[in-house]
């Protein structure tokens, strides 16, 4: 690894830290959403979604899906990447920085 890559990506740790703050993060990432049971129900900001209902995120597991498009993922990193049009690595790096700033 080169000198510029000193910070190793730790997807497990990053997802774990995100899950500890998941409701707070979801309220930032998807501010029009609402908690219904164990799911965050929101409009999907990546498409012209007129009403909440088909875009769901399980706040306990991190699983998420847009049932209208078939887009889905299994953790906070994949959701952040999807919402911000980033690669998994880019999303993990941004979230690691955010989690570090919160600690």
PyMOL commands that set and color helices and strands:
alter all, ss='L'
color gray80, all
select helices_A, chain A and resi 3-5+11-20+22-29+76-84+88-102
alter helices_A, ss='H'
color red, helices_A
select strands_A, chain A and resi 34-36+39-42+55-58+64-66+72-73
alter strands_A, ss='S'
color yellow, strands_A
deselect
rebuild
show_as cartoon
